[in-house]
């Protein structure tokens, strides 16, 4: 599984990355987590704002910090 | 790294039909000007109509939104309805007394009237 956290580096983006990492650790799912900070690359996902979370190419949340429960739901399919 | 948030919580998404008539183009021009003035941020309705996941999810997650249709055909609203995105604030330009035609020489007074209507629609709700 590939998870991308989109965001140029604000506190909300860092918090989102932390929540995602915690959820992955808790679930035991084998996932690669990438932080995408390049604005042009972020733009390719068509998101209105950041932070945003992409799981296996699918945008799951935009402009907010997801809860750990939400992330667990996305990754435990 | 900046300490500012990437997306301020109050950021307003502006979606317009931008259609092929004076009222469609008035919706577009008003959104462009409101974006330049910092009132909100214009976003791509076509991306939502095309069901591009990033666009649809953005519209679902955004806390504040205004949708502007040129006429009662309500194409912008239909795009959102079909993508199952809840419409929050909504403005139809023909309801403002602007007659729909094919004159693309947009009138300053009408652009300003649309901008005022959008601001008024957003002022009366939290979304």
N, CA and C atoms of all chains as a GROMACS GRO file, in nm:
protein
  612
    1UNK      N    1   0.085  -0.120   0.000
    1UNK     CA    2   0.000   0.000   0.000
    1UNK      C    3   0.088   0.125   0.000
    2UNK      N    4   0.044   0.224  -0.076
    2UNK     CA    5   0.121   0.349  -0.083
    2UNK      C    6   0.034   0.465  -0.033
    3UNK      N    7   0.085   0.536   0.066
    3UNK     CA    8   0.012   0.650   0.121
    3UNK      C    9   0.094   0.776   0.100
    4UNK      N   10   0.027   0.879   0.050
    4UNK     CA   11   0.095   1.007   0.031
    4UNK      C   12   0.025   1.113   0.117
    5UNK      N   13   0.105   1.189   0.188
    5UNK     CA   14   0.052   1.304   0.263
    5UNK      C   15   0.096   1.428   0.186
    6UNK      N   16  -0.004   1.502   0.136
    6UNK     CA   17   0.026   1.620   0.055
    6UNK      C   18   0.024   1.746   0.142
    7UNK      N   19   0.131   1.825   0.132
    7UNK     CA   20   0.133   1.950   0.206
    7UNK      C   21   0.272   2.010   0.208
    8UNK      N   22   0.280   2.141   0.188
    8UNK     CA   23   0.412   2.205   0.181
    8UNK      C   24   0.483   2.218   0.314
    9UNK      N   25   0.415   2.194   0.425
    9UNK     CA   26   0.491   2.193   0.550
    9UNK      C   27   0.437   2.275   0.665
   10UNK      N   28   0.306   2.295   0.668
   10UNK     CA   29   0.248   2.369   0.780
   10UNK      C   30   0.225   2.273   0.898
   11UNK      N   31   0.194   2.325   1.016
   11UNK     CA   32   0.170   2.237   1.132
   11UNK      C   33   0.060   2.132   1.107
   12UNK      N   34  -0.044   2.171   1.032
   12UNK     CA   35  -0.152   2.075   1.003
   12UNK      C   36  -0.100   1.958   0.920
   13UNK      N   37  -0.009   1.990   0.828
   13UNK     CA   38   0.048   1.884   0.743
   13UNK      C   39   0.131   1.788   0.828
   14UNK      N   40   0.211   1.844   0.918
   14UNK     CA   41   0.293   1.760   1.004
   14UNK      C   42   0.206   1.672   1.094
   15UNK      N   43   0.099   1.731   1.145
   15UNK     CA   44   0.008   1.655   1.232
   15UNK      C   45  -0.059   1.542   1.153
   16UNK      N   46  -0.094   1.571   1.029
   16UNK     CA   47  -0.156   1.468   0.944
   16UNK      C   48  -0.060   1.352   0.922
   17UNK      N   49   0.064   1.384   0.894
   17UNK     CA   50   0.165   1.280   0.872
   17UNK      C   51   0.179   1.194   0.999
   18UNK      N   52   0.176   1.260   1.113
   18UNK     CA   53   0.190   1.189   1.242
   18UNK      C   54   0.072   1.092   1.261
   19UNK      N   55  -0.049   1.141   1.234
   19UNK     CA   56  -0.168   1.058   1.251
   19UNK      C   57  -0.162   0.937   1.158
   20UNK      N   58  -0.120   0.960   1.034
   20UNK     CA   59  -0.111   0.851   0.936
   20UNK      C   60  -0.008   0.747   0.982
   21UNK      N   61   0.105   0.795   1.029
   21UNK     CA   62   0.210   0.702   1.075
   21UNK      C   63   0.161   0.620   1.195
   22UNK      N   64   0.090   0.684   1.286
   22UNK     CA   65   0.036   0.614   1.403
   22UNK      C   66  -0.065   0.507   1.360
   23UNK      N   67  -0.150   0.543   1.265
   23UNK     CA   68  -0.253   0.449   1.220
   23UNK      C   69  -0.189   0.329   1.150
   24UNK      N   70  -0.089   0.355   1.069
   24UNK     CA   71  -0.021   0.245   0.999
   24UNK      C   72   0.048   0.154   1.100
   25UNK      N   73   0.115   0.214   1.199
   25UNK     CA   74   0.183   0.134   1.300
   25UNK      C   75   0.084   0.049   1.378
   26UNK      N   76  -0.028   0.110   1.411
   26UNK     CA   77  -0.130   0.038   1.490
   26UNK      C   78  -0.194  -0.077   1.411
   27UNK      N   79  -0.213  -0.055   1.283
   27UNK     CA   80  -0.282  -0.155   1.201
   27UNK      C   81  -0.191  -0.271   1.162
   28UNK      N   82  -0.062  -0.243   1.155
   28UNK     CA   83   0.030  -0.346   1.110
   28UNK      C   84   0.031  -0.364   0.959
   29UNK      N   85  -0.041  -0.277   0.889
   29UNK     CA   86  -0.047  -0.283   0.742
   29UNK      C   87   0.090  -0.247   0.685
   30UNK      N   88   0.128  -0.316   0.579
   30UNK     CA   89   0.254  -0.288   0.512
   30UNK      C   90   0.231  -0.170   0.417
   31UNK      N   91   0.274  -0.052   0.458
   31UNK     CA   92   0.248   0.068   0.378
   31UNK      C   93   0.372   0.157   0.369
   32UNK      N   94   0.388   0.214   0.252
   32UNK     CA   95   0.496   0.310   0.230
   32UNK      C   96   0.433   0.449   0.242
   33UNK      N   97   0.489   0.533   0.328
   33UNK     CA   98   0.432   0.667   0.348
   33UNK      C   99   0.527   0.771   0.290
   34UNK      N  100   0.476   0.850   0.198
   34UNK     CA  101   0.556   0.957   0.138
   34UNK      C  102   0.496   1.093   0.174
   35UNK      N  103   0.583   1.189   0.201
   35UNK     CA  104   0.536   1.327   0.221
   35UNK      C  105   0.564   1.401   0.090
   36UNK      N  106   0.460   1.459   0.033
   36UNK     CA  107   0.475   1.533  -0.092
   36UNK      C  108   0.466   1.682  -0.062
   37UNK      N  109   0.575   1.752  -0.082
   37UNK     CA  110   0.579   1.895  -0.047
   37UNK      C  111   0.587   1.986  -0.170
   38UNK      N  112   0.614   1.926  -0.285
   38UNK     CA  113   0.628   2.006  -0.407
   38UNK      C  114   0.490   2.052  -0.455
   39UNK      N  115   0.474   2.184  -0.465
   39UNK     CA  116   0.343   2.241  -0.500
   39UNK      C  117   0.294   2.191  -0.636
   40UNK      N  118   0.382   2.178  -0.731
   40UNK     CA  119   0.340   2.132  -0.863
   40UNK      C  120   0.291   1.987  -0.858
   41UNK      N  121   0.362   1.907  -0.780
   41UNK     CA  122   0.322   1.767  -0.767
   41UNK      C  123   0.188   1.757  -0.692
   42UNK      N  124   0.172   1.841  -0.590
   42UNK     CA  125   0.044   1.844  -0.516
   42UNK      C  126  -0.069   1.881  -0.611
   43UNK      N  127  -0.042   1.977  -0.698
   43UNK     CA  128  -0.143   2.025  -0.794
   43UNK      C  129  -0.196   1.915  -0.885
   44UNK      N  130  -0.115   1.814  -0.909
   44UNK     CA  131  -0.156   1.706  -0.998
   44UNK      C  132  -0.269   1.621  -0.938
   45UNK      N  133  -0.291   1.634  -0.809
   45UNK     CA  134  -0.398   1.557  -0.745
   45UNK      C  135  -0.532   1.631  -0.747
   46UNK      N  136  -0.532   1.756  -0.793
   46UNK     CA  137  -0.658   1.830  -0.804
   46UNK      C  138  -0.722   1.866  -0.672
   47UNK      N  139  -0.641   1.881  -0.568
   47UNK     CA  140  -0.698   1.912  -0.438
   47UNK      C  141  -0.710   2.064  -0.418
   48UNK      N  142  -0.814   2.103  -0.346
   48UNK     CA  143  -0.842   2.246  -0.322
   48UNK      C  144  -0.744   2.304  -0.222
   49UNK      N  145  -0.697   2.220  -0.131
   49UNK     CA  146  -0.604   2.269  -0.030
   49UNK      C  147  -0.532   2.152   0.035
   50UNK      N  148  -0.450   2.185   0.131
   50UNK     CA  149  -0.376   2.081   0.203
   50UNK      C  150  -0.396   2.103   0.354
   51UNK      N  151  -0.367   2.006   0.438
   51UNK     CA  152  -0.315   1.875   0.403
   51UNK      C  153  -0.418   1.787   0.331
   52UNK      N  154  -0.365   1.694   0.252
   52UNK     CA  155  -0.452   1.595   0.188
   52UNK      C  156  -0.384   1.459   0.200
   53UNK      N  157  -0.467   1.356   0.200
   53UNK     CA  158  -0.414   1.219   0.212
   53UNK      C  159  -0.461   1.137   0.092
   54UNK      N  160  -0.366   1.067   0.031
   54UNK     CA  161  -0.394   0.984  -0.086
   54UNK      C  162  -0.353   0.841  -0.052
   55UNK      N  163  -0.446   0.749  -0.069
   55UNK     CA  164  -0.418   0.608  -0.042
   55UNK      C  165  -0.430   0.530  -0.172
   56UNK      N  166  -0.321   0.469  -0.214
   56UNK     CA  167  -0.316   0.394  -0.340
   56UNK      C  168  -0.378   0.475  -0.455
   57UNK      N  169  -0.340   0.600  -0.464
   57UNK     CA  170  -0.383   0.686  -0.574
   57UNK      C  171  -0.518   0.752  -0.558
   58UNK      N  172  -0.588   0.720  -0.450
   58UNK     CA  173  -0.722   0.776  -0.430
   58UNK      C  174  -0.721   0.881  -0.320
   59UNK      N  175  -0.766   1.002  -0.353
   59UNK     CA  176  -0.769   1.111  -0.254
   59UNK      C  177  -0.876   1.081  -0.149
   60UNK      N  178  -0.835   1.076  -0.024
   60UNK     CA  179  -0.928   1.039   0.083
   60UNK      C  180  -0.974   1.157   0.167
   61UNK      N  181  -0.889   1.258   0.185
   61UNK     CA  182  -0.931   1.376   0.262
   61UNK      C  183  -0.853   1.496   0.214
   62UNK      N  184  -0.919   1.613   0.228
   62UNK     CA  185  -0.860   1.737   0.178
   62UNK      C  186  -0.883   1.850   0.277
   63UNK      N  187  -0.776   1.923   0.307
   63UNK     CA  188  -0.789   2.046   0.385
   63UNK      C  189  -0.814   2.027   0.533
   64UNK      N  190  -0.792   1.908   0.584
   64UNK     CA  191  -0.818   1.886   0.726
   64UNK      C  192  -0.729   1.773   0.777
   65UNK      N  193  -0.715   1.768   0.908
   65UNK     CA  194  -0.638   1.659   0.969
   65UNK      C  195  -0.735   1.544   0.994
   66UNK      N  196  -0.712   1.430   0.931
   66UNK     CA  197  -0.804   1.318   0.955
   66UNK      C  198  -0.783   1.260   1.094
   67UNK      N  199  -0.883   1.192   1.145
   67UNK     CA  200  -0.866   1.122   1.272
   67UNK      C  201  -0.795   0.989   1.244
   68UNK      N  202  -0.738   0.932   1.350
   68UNK     CA  203  -0.671   0.803   1.333
   68UNK      C  204  -0.775   0.697   1.290
   69UNK      N  205  -0.896   0.708   1.343
   69UNK     CA  206  -1.001   0.612   1.307
   69UNK      C  207  -1.032   0.618   1.157
   70UNK      N  208  -1.034   0.740   1.103
   70UNK     CA  209  -1.059   0.755   0.959
   70UNK      C  210  -0.948   0.688   0.878
   71UNK      N  211  -0.824   0.714   0.918
   71UNK     CA  212  -0.712   0.656   0.844
   71UNK      C  213  -0.715   0.503   0.853
   72UNK      N  214  -0.747   0.453   0.971
   72UNK     CA  215  -0.755   0.307   0.988
   72UNK      C  216  -0.861   0.248   0.894
   73UNK      N  217  -0.972   0.319   0.879
   73UNK     CA  218  -1.080   0.273   0.792
   73UNK      C  219  -1.030   0.267   0.646
   74UNK      N  220  -0.951   0.368   0.607
   74UNK     CA  221  -0.901   0.372   0.468
   74UNK      C  222  -0.803   0.260   0.440
   75UNK      N  223  -0.723   0.225   0.539
   75UNK     CA  224  -0.613   0.130   0.511
   75UNK      C  225  -0.648  -0.014   0.546
   76UNK      N  226  -0.755  -0.033   0.623
   76UNK     CA  227  -0.795  -0.170   0.658
   76UNK      C  228  -0.914  -0.210   0.573
   77UNK      N  229  -0.890  -0.232   0.444
   77UNK     CA  230  -1.000  -0.262   0.353
   77UNK      C  231  -1.037  -0.410   0.356
   78UNK      N  232   1.045   2.623   0.733
   78UNK     CA  233   0.904   2.587   0.710
   78UNK      C  234   0.813   2.695   0.769
   79UNK      N  235   0.706   2.720   0.700
   79UNK     CA  236   0.614   2.821   0.746
   79UNK      C  237   0.532   2.770   0.864
   80UNK      N  238   0.492   2.862   0.949
   80UNK     CA  239   0.405   2.824   1.060
   80UNK      C  240   0.258   2.848   1.025
   81UNK      N  241   0.234   2.906   0.908
   81UNK     CA  242   0.096   2.929   0.866
   81UNK      C  243   0.035   2.796   0.821
   82UNK      N  244  -0.096   2.787   0.834
   82UNK     CA  245  -0.163   2.669   0.783
   82UNK      C  246  -0.173   2.678   0.632
   83UNK      N  247  -0.165   2.563   0.566
   83UNK     CA  248  -0.174   2.561   0.419
   83UNK      C  249  -0.312   2.606   0.373
   84UNK      N  250  -0.414   2.556   0.440
   84UNK     CA  251  -0.551   2.589   0.402
   84UNK      C  252  -0.621   2.648   0.523
   85UNK      N  253  -0.632   2.778   0.530
   85UNK     CA  254  -0.700   2.837   0.645
   85UNK      C  255  -0.842   2.783   0.656
   86UNK      N  256  -0.889   2.762   0.778
   86UNK     CA  257  -1.019   2.700   0.799
   86UNK      C  258  -1.134   2.772   0.733
   87UNK      N  259  -1.121   2.903   0.718
   87UNK     CA  260  -1.232   2.978   0.661
   87UNK      C  261  -1.230   2.989   0.511
   88UNK      N  262  -1.143   2.916   0.445
   88UNK     CA  263  -1.130   2.928   0.300
   88UNK      C  264  -1.260   2.891   0.229
   89UNK      N  265  -1.303   2.979   0.140
   89UNK     CA  266  -1.432   2.961   0.071
   89UNK      C  267  -1.408   2.910  -0.071
   90UNK      N  268  -1.470   2.798  -0.104
   90UNK     CA  269  -1.462   2.744  -0.240
   90UNK      C  270  -1.572   2.809  -0.325
   91UNK      N  271  -1.533   2.864  -0.440
   91UNK     CA  272  -1.630   2.924  -0.532
   91UNK      C  273  -1.640   2.836  -0.657
   92UNK      N  274  -1.760   2.787  -0.684
   92UNK     CA  275  -1.784   2.702  -0.801
   92UNK      C  276  -1.887   2.769  -0.891
   93UNK      N  277  -1.854   2.786  -1.018
   93UNK     CA  278  -1.945   2.855  -1.109
   93UNK      C  279  -1.971   2.770  -1.232
   94UNK      N  280  -2.088   2.792  -1.294
   94UNK     CA  281  -2.120   2.714  -1.414
   94UNK      C  282  -2.030   2.757  -1.530
   95UNK      N  283  -1.991   2.885  -1.533
   95UNK     CA  284  -1.902   2.938  -1.638
   95UNK      C  285  -1.950   2.901  -1.777
   96UNK      N  286  -2.082   2.901  -1.795
   96UNK     CA  287  -2.141   2.851  -1.920
   96UNK      C  288  -2.134   2.947  -2.038
   97UNK      N  289  -2.189   2.901  -2.151
   97UNK     CA  290  -2.177   2.973  -2.279
   97UNK      C  291  -2.284   3.077  -2.302
   98UNK      N  292  -2.306   3.163  -2.206
   98UNK     CA  293  -2.401   3.274  -2.219
   98UNK      C  294  -2.349   3.389  -2.135
   99UNK      N  295  -2.417   3.503  -2.143
   99UNK     CA  296  -2.372   3.616  -2.061
   99UNK      C  297  -2.373   3.580  -1.912
  100UNK      N  298  -2.480   3.512  -1.869
  100UNK     CA  299  -2.489   3.482  -1.726
  100UNK      C  300  -2.383   3.379  -1.682
  101UNK      N  301  -2.354   3.284  -1.770
  101UNK     CA  302  -2.247   3.188  -1.739
  101UNK      C  303  -2.114   3.258  -1.725
  102UNK      N  304  -2.086   3.350  -1.817
  102UNK     CA  305  -1.959   3.421  -1.812
  102UNK      C  306  -1.956   3.526  -1.701
  103UNK      N  307  -2.073   3.578  -1.666
  103UNK     CA  308  -2.078   3.668  -1.550
  103UNK      C  309  -2.042   3.592  -1.422
  104UNK      N  310  -2.090   3.469  -1.411
  104UNK     CA  311  -2.057   3.389  -1.292
  104UNK      C  312  -1.906   3.367  -1.286
  105UNK      N  313  -1.847   3.342  -1.402
  105UNK     CA  314  -1.703   3.318  -1.409
  105UNK      C  315  -1.624   3.444  -1.372
  106UNK      N  316  -1.662   3.556  -1.432
  106UNK     CA  317  -1.589   3.681  -1.407
  106UNK      C  318  -1.599   3.724  -1.261
  107UNK      N  319  -1.718   3.706  -1.205
  107UNK     CA  320  -1.736   3.742  -1.063
  107UNK      C  321  -1.645   3.656  -0.976
  108UNK      N  322  -1.637   3.526  -1.009
  108UNK     CA  323  -1.552   3.435  -0.930
  108UNK      C  324  -1.405   3.472  -0.944
  109UNK      N  325  -1.364   3.508  -1.063
  109UNK     CA  326  -1.224   3.549  -1.085
  109UNK      C  327  -1.193   3.672  -0.998
  110UNK      N  328  -1.283   3.769  -1.002
  110UNK     CA  329  -1.258   3.893  -0.926
  110UNK      C  330  -1.263   3.869  -0.775
  111UNK      N  331  -1.357   3.787  -0.730
  111UNK     CA  332  -1.366   3.757  -0.586
  111UNK      C  333  -1.242   3.682  -0.539
  112UNK      N  334  -1.188   3.598  -0.626
  112UNK     CA  335  -1.065   3.526  -0.592
  112UNK      C  336  -0.948   3.624  -0.582
  113UNK      N  337  -0.939   3.713  -0.681
  113UNK     CA  338  -0.831   3.813  -0.678
  113UNK      C  339  -0.840   3.902  -0.554
  114UNK      N  340  -0.964   3.931  -0.512
  114UNK     CA  341  -0.984   4.020  -0.396
  114UNK      C  342  -0.967   3.946  -0.263
  115UNK      N  343  -0.948   3.813  -0.269
  115UNK     CA  344  -0.926   3.736  -0.146
  115UNK      C  345  -1.052   3.696  -0.074
  116UNK      N  346  -1.168   3.712  -0.140
  116UNK     CA  347  -1.293   3.674  -0.074
  116UNK      C  348  -1.307   3.522  -0.066
  117UNK      N  349  -1.257   3.454  -0.165
  117UNK     CA  350  -1.264   3.308  -0.170
  117UNK      C  351  -1.166   3.258  -0.274
  118UNK      N  352  -1.186   3.133  -0.312
  118UNK     CA  353  -1.093   3.074  -0.409
  118UNK      C  354  -1.174   2.995  -0.512
  119UNK      N  355  -1.162   3.037  -0.638
  119UNK     CA  356  -1.234   2.968  -0.744
  119UNK      C  357  -1.177   2.826  -0.760
  120UNK      N  358  -1.265   2.731  -0.787
  120UNK     CA  359  -1.222   2.592  -0.802
  120UNK      C  360  -1.286   2.536  -0.929
  121UNK      N  361  -1.235   2.423  -0.977
  121UNK     CA  362  -1.273   2.369  -1.108
  121UNK      C  363  -1.398   2.282  -1.101
  122UNK      N  364  -1.508   2.336  -1.147
  122UNK     CA  365  -1.632   2.256  -1.151
  122UNK      C  366  -1.617   2.141  -1.250
  123UNK      N  367  -1.541   2.162  -1.357
  123UNK     CA  368  -1.524   2.057  -1.458
  123UNK      C  369  -1.460   1.932  -1.397
  124UNK      N  370  -1.369   1.952  -1.303
  124UNK     CA  371  -1.305   1.838  -1.237
  124UNK      C  372  -1.406   1.757  -1.158
  125UNK      N  373  -1.503   1.828  -1.099
  125UNK     CA  374  -1.608   1.758  -1.023
  125UNK      C  375  -1.703   1.688  -1.121
  126UNK      N  376  -1.739   1.759  -1.228
  126UNK     CA  377  -1.827   1.700  -1.330
  126UNK      C  378  -1.764   1.576  -1.391
  127UNK      N  379  -1.631   1.579  -1.405
  127UNK     CA  380  -1.559   1.464  -1.461
  127UNK      C  381  -1.528   1.358  -1.359
  128UNK      N  382  -1.576   1.378  -1.235
  128UNK     CA  383  -1.560   1.282  -1.124
  128UNK      C  384  -1.413   1.253  -1.093
  129UNK      N  385  -1.327   1.352  -1.111
  129UNK     CA  386  -1.188   1.334  -1.070
  129UNK      C  387  -1.186   1.335  -0.917
  130UNK      N  388  -1.130   1.229  -0.861
  130UNK     CA  389  -1.145   1.204  -0.718
  130UNK      C  390  -1.097   1.320  -0.630
  131UNK      N  391  -0.983   1.380  -0.667
  131UNK     CA  392  -0.929   1.490  -0.586
  131UNK      C  393  -1.023   1.609  -0.581
  132UNK      N  394  -1.088   1.636  -0.694
  132UNK     CA  395  -1.180   1.749  -0.702
  132UNK      C  396  -1.308   1.719  -0.622
  133UNK      N  397  -1.360   1.599  -0.640
  133UNK     CA  398  -1.485   1.563  -0.571
  133UNK      C  399  -1.462   1.561  -0.419
  134UNK      N  400  -1.350   1.500  -0.377
  134UNK     CA  401  -1.323   1.491  -0.232
  134UNK      C  402  -1.301   1.631  -0.174
  135UNK      N  403  -1.235   1.718  -0.252
  135UNK     CA  404  -1.213   1.855  -0.206
  135UNK      C  405  -1.345   1.925  -0.180
  136UNK      N  406  -1.440   1.907  -0.273
  136UNK     CA  407  -1.570   1.973  -0.257
  136UNK      C  408  -1.648   1.915  -0.139
  137UNK      N  409  -1.630   1.786  -0.116
  137UNK     CA  410  -1.700   1.723  -0.002
  137UNK      C  411  -1.642   1.770   0.131
  138UNK      N  412  -1.511   1.792   0.134
  138UNK     CA  413  -1.445   1.824   0.261
  138UNK      C  414  -1.440   1.972   0.294
  139UNK      N  415  -1.460   2.058   0.194
  139UNK     CA  416  -1.441   2.202   0.220
  139UNK      C  417  -1.549   2.254   0.316
  140UNK      N  418  -1.509   2.331   0.418
  140UNK     CA  419  -1.609   2.376   0.515
  140UNK      C  420  -1.702   2.486   0.462
  141UNK      N  421  -1.654   2.567   0.367
  141UNK     CA  422  -1.737   2.678   0.316
  141UNK      C  423  -1.735   2.676   0.163
  142UNK      N  424  -1.855   2.688   0.105
  142UNK     CA  425  -1.866   2.680  -0.040
  142UNK      C  426  -1.979   2.769  -0.089
  143UNK      N  427  -1.963   2.825  -0.209
  143UNK     CA  428  -2.075   2.891  -0.275
  143UNK      C  429  -2.078   2.843  -0.420
  144UNK      N  430  -2.198   2.810  -0.467
  144UNK     CA  431  -2.218   2.761  -0.603
  144UNK      C  432  -2.298   2.866  -0.679
  145UNK      N  433  -2.248   2.902  -0.799
  145UNK     CA  434  -2.314   3.006  -0.877
  145UNK      C  435  -2.354   2.951  -1.014
  146UNK      N  436  -2.484   2.951  -1.039
  146UNK     CA  437  -2.536   2.911  -1.170
  146UNK      C  438  -2.584   3.035  -1.244
  147UNK      N  439  -2.565   3.035  -1.376
  147UNK     CA  440  -2.611   3.148  -1.455
  147UNK      C  441  -2.762   3.151  -1.467
  148UNK      N  442  -2.821   3.034  -1.486
  148UNK     CA  443  -2.966   3.031  -1.509
  148UNK      C  444  -3.029   2.911  -1.438
  149UNK      N  445  -3.159   2.898  -1.456
  149UNK     CA  446  -3.233   2.795  -1.381
  149UNK      C  447  -3.210   2.653  -1.434
  150UNK      N  448  -3.134   2.639  -1.541
  150UNK     CA  449  -3.097   2.503  -1.583
  150UNK      C  450  -3.011   2.438  -1.474
  151UNK      N  451  -2.940   2.520  -1.399
  151UNK     CA  452  -2.868   2.476  -1.278
  151UNK      C  453  -2.764   2.368  -1.306
  152UNK      N  454  -2.682   2.390  -1.407
  152UNK     CA  455  -2.580   2.290  -1.445
  152UNK      C  456  -2.477   2.268  -1.334
  153UNK      N  457  -2.435   2.375  -1.270
  153UNK     CA  458  -2.335   2.360  -1.163
  153UNK      C  459  -2.392   2.276  -1.049
  154UNK      N  460  -2.514   2.311  -1.011
  154UNK     CA  461  -2.578   2.236  -0.901
  154UNK      C  462  -2.597   2.089  -0.941
  155UNK      N  463  -2.632   2.065  -1.067
  155UNK     CA  464  -2.651   1.927  -1.114
  155UNK      C  465  -2.520   1.848  -1.107
  156UNK      N  466  -2.410   1.913  -1.143
  156UNK     CA  467  -2.278   1.846  -1.133
  156UNK      C  468  -2.252   1.801  -0.990
  157UNK      N  469  -2.281   1.890  -0.897
  157UNK     CA  470  -2.255   1.859  -0.757
  157UNK      C  471  -2.352   1.752  -0.706
  158UNK      N  472  -2.478   1.765  -0.745
  158UNK     CA  473  -2.577   1.665  -0.702
  158UNK      C  474  -2.535   1.526  -0.750
  159UNK      N  475  -2.493   1.518  -0.876
  159UNK     CA  476  -2.458   1.386  -0.932
  159UNK      C  477  -2.330   1.329  -0.871
  160UNK      N  478  -2.244   1.418  -0.823
  160UNK     CA  479  -2.122   1.372  -0.756
  160UNK      C  480  -2.146   1.352  -0.606
  161UNK      N  481  -2.272   1.373  -0.564
  161UNK     CA  482  -2.312   1.358  -0.423
  161UNK      C  483  -2.236   1.452  -0.331
  162UNK      N  484  -2.219   1.574  -0.380
  162UNK     CA  485  -2.156   1.680  -0.300
  162UNK      C  486  -2.268   1.772  -0.251
  163UNK      N  487  -2.282   1.789  -0.121
  163UNK     CA  488  -2.388   1.878  -0.070
  163UNK      C  489  -2.363   2.023  -0.113
  164UNK      N  490  -2.468   2.087  -0.167
  164UNK     CA  491  -2.457   2.228  -0.206
  164UNK      C  492  -2.487   2.314  -0.085
  165UNK      N  493  -2.399   2.406  -0.055
  165UNK     CA  494  -2.418   2.490   0.063
  165UNK      C  495  -2.483   2.622   0.019
  166UNK      N  496  -2.407   2.727  -0.003
  166UNK     CA  497  -2.467   2.853  -0.048
  166UNK      C  498  -2.488   2.849  -0.199
  167UNK      N  499  -2.599   2.909  -0.245
  167UNK     CA  500  -2.634   2.894  -0.386
  167UNK      C  501  -2.693   3.023  -0.443
  168UNK      N  502  -2.645   3.062  -0.561
  168UNK     CA  503  -2.692   3.184  -0.628
  168UNK      C  504  -2.723   3.151  -0.775
  169UNK      N  505  -2.839   3.199  -0.823
  169UNK     CA  506  -2.874   3.185  -0.965
  169UNK      C  507  -2.887   3.326  -1.023
  170UNK      N  508  -2.810   3.354  -1.126
  170UNK     CA  509  -2.803   3.493  -1.173
  170UNK      C  510  -2.933   3.545  -1.236
  171UNK      N  511  -3.008   3.460  -1.304
  171UNK     CA  512  -3.133   3.509  -1.361
  171UNK      C  513  -3.234   3.545  -1.251
  172UNK      N  514  -3.216   3.486  -1.133
  172UNK     CA  515  -3.301   3.523  -1.019
  172UNK      C  516  -3.269   3.664  -0.968
  173UNK      N  517  -3.154   3.716  -1.010
  173UNK     CA  518  -3.117   3.852  -0.970
  173UNK      C  519  -3.173   3.956  -1.067
  174UNK      N  520  -3.248   3.908  -1.166
  174UNK     CA  521  -3.307   3.999  -1.264
  174UNK      C  522  -3.216   4.022  -1.385
  175UNK      N  523  -3.112   3.942  -1.397
  175UNK     CA  524  -3.023   3.955  -1.514
  175UNK      C  525  -3.078   3.863  -1.624
  176UNK      N  526  -3.103   3.921  -1.739
  176UNK     CA  527  -3.161   3.844  -1.850
  176UNK      C  528  -3.053   3.764  -1.921
  177UNK      N  529  -3.083   3.639  -1.950
  177UNK     CA  530  -2.986   3.551  -2.019
  177UNK      C  531  -2.984   3.581  -2.168
  178UNK      N  532  -2.864   3.601  -2.222
  178UNK     CA  533  -2.851   3.622  -2.367
  178UNK      C  534  -2.712   3.577  -2.412
  179UNK      N  535  -2.676   3.609  -2.534
  179UNK     CA  536  -2.545   3.566  -2.588
  179UNK      C  537  -2.450   3.685  -2.602
  180UNK      N  538  -2.478   3.791  -2.530
  180UNK     CA  539  -2.390   3.909  -2.536
  180UNK      C  540  -2.275   3.890  -2.436
  181UNK      N  541  -2.155   3.869  -2.491
  181UNK     CA  542  -2.040   3.843  -2.404
  181UNK      C  543  -1.964   3.970  -2.364
  182UNK      N  544  -2.019   4.085  -2.401
  182UNK     CA  545  -1.960   4.210  -2.350
  182UNK      C  546  -2.022   4.234  -2.213
  183UNK      N  547  -1.956   4.180  -2.112
  183UNK     CA  548  -2.014   4.182  -1.977
  183UNK      C  549  -2.020   4.324  -1.922
  184UNK      N  550  -2.128   4.353  -1.851
  184UNK     CA  551  -2.149   4.488  -1.798
  184UNK      C  552  -2.094   4.497  -1.654
  185UNK      N  553  -2.021   4.604  -1.630
  185UNK     CA  554  -1.961   4.624  -1.498
  185UNK      C  555  -2.065   4.617  -1.387
  186UNK      N  556  -2.178   4.682  -1.412
  186UNK     CA  557  -2.282   4.686  -1.308
  186UNK      C  558  -2.333   4.546  -1.276
  187UNK      N  559  -2.343   4.461  -1.378
  187UNK     CA  560  -2.393   4.324  -1.354
  187UNK      C  561  -2.288   4.238  -1.283
  188UNK      N  562  -2.162   4.254  -1.319
  188UNK     CA  563  -2.056   4.180  -1.248
  188UNK      C  564  -2.060   4.216  -1.099
  189UNK      N  565  -2.071   4.345  -1.072
  189UNK     CA  566  -2.073   4.390  -0.932
  189UNK      C  567  -2.196   4.338  -0.858
  190UNK      N  568  -2.309   4.333  -0.931
  190UNK     CA  569  -2.432   4.282  -0.869
  190UNK      C  570  -2.415   4.133  -0.832
  191UNK      N  571  -2.350   4.058  -0.920
  191UNK     CA  572  -2.326   3.915  -0.892
  191UNK      C  573  -2.234   3.900  -0.771
  192UNK      N  574  -2.129   3.980  -0.766
  192UNK     CA  575  -2.035   3.972  -0.654
  192UNK      C  576  -2.106   4.002  -0.522
  193UNK      N  577  -2.191   4.102  -0.524
  193UNK     CA  578  -2.266   4.137  -0.402
  193UNK      C  579  -2.358   4.023  -0.361
  194UNK      N  580  -2.423   3.961  -0.460
  194UNK     CA  581  -2.516   3.851  -0.430
  194UNK      C  582  -2.440   3.732  -0.371
  195UNK      N  583  -2.322   3.705  -0.423
  195UNK     CA  584  -2.242   3.594  -0.371
  195UNK      C  585  -2.202   3.624  -0.226
  196UNK      N  586  -2.159   3.746  -0.202
  196UNK     CA  587  -2.120   3.783  -0.065
  196UNK      C  588  -2.239   3.775   0.030
  197UNK      N  589  -2.353   3.820  -0.017
  197UNK     CA  590  -2.474   3.816   0.067
  197UNK      C  591  -2.513   3.672   0.098
  198UNK      N  592  -2.504   3.584  -0.001
  198UNK     CA  593  -2.541   3.443   0.019
  198UNK      C  594  -2.450   3.380   0.124
  199UNK      N  595  -2.324   3.416   0.119
  199UNK     CA  596  -2.228   3.357   0.213
  199UNK      C  597  -2.243   3.416   0.353
  200UNK      N  598  -2.292   3.539   0.359
  200UNK     CA  599  -2.304   3.606   0.489
  200UNK      C  600  -2.416   3.549   0.573
  201UNK      N  601  -2.512   3.484   0.506
  201UNK     CA  602  -2.631   3.437   0.578
  201UNK      C  603  -2.619   3.293   0.626
  202UNK      N  604  -2.502   3.231   0.603
  202UNK     CA  605  -2.489   3.094   0.652
  202UNK      C  606  -2.346   3.067   0.694
  203UNK      N  607  -2.328   2.957   0.766
  203UNK     CA  608  -2.194   2.918   0.811
  203UNK      C  609  -2.120   2.840   0.705
  204UNK      N  610  -2.195   2.781   0.609
  204UNK     CA  611  -2.130   2.696   0.509
  204UNK      C  612  -2.094   2.774   0.387
   0.00000   0.00000   0.00000
